[in-house]
Amino acid sequence: DADVTQTPRNRITKTGKRIMLECSQTKGHDRMYWYRQDPGLGLRLIYYSFDVKDINKGEISDGYSVSRQAQAKFSLSLESAIPNQTALYFCATSDPDRESEAFFGQGTRLTVV
Amino acid sequence: GDSVTQMEGPVTLSEEAFLTINCTYTATGYPSLFWYVQYPGEGLQLLLKATKADDKGSNKGFEATYRKETTSFHLEKGSVQVSDSAVYFCALEDSSYKLIFGSGTRLLVRP
């Protein structure tokens, strides 16, 4: 089983719909992240969390929200999806005891039509 | 804020050619630096890292040296293989423990 699991792997949704992307990890890490990948733009940070009670906005948080349900679970929601949120989304964890090496899920490809 | 700039791709090489992918950064202090690799259809995985000036990270024949004088962390490999075809991301850890990524460089190695 993967250490960082994202569901769904692919999703097509309509403009205006609410959608949730889920992430769970078995690494035991406190730090979790959501990134968005767009061609030519690399990965941009949406939200991050350093423990269950700690949620922080990244550089592109508008239009997104998150929930840290437990140490192992970190969900990303699009409250009202729009076409320019079509992208590849990655969840990641990191380990401060290993110079913050990050471990990534396989990604969720989201298409908003 | 902190940032990472890496050369645009795609980079196309023949097998056994020498590879350099340039990466420079802007940051306060001396952040840890990373190279991540993304194979088709997969998430990113750590390739190598360096945590202080003059450190050399290495893995799978790839190397990168932390140069604070030039604020650079260029990725090199002496002889690339077809299996090295992937997207390579340079990254740093900022003072708030967030990873900041460059835009990625696609490498295509032809047999």
Interface residues (C-beta under 8 A of the other chain):
Chain A: V4 R31 Y33 Y35 G40 L41 G42 L43 R44 L45 Y48 F50 G58 F90 A92 S94 P96 E99 S100 E101 A102 F104 G105 Q106 G107
Chain B: S32 F34 Y36 G41 E42 G43 L44 Q45 L46 K49 T51 F89 E93 Y97 K98 L99 I100 F101 G102 S103 G104
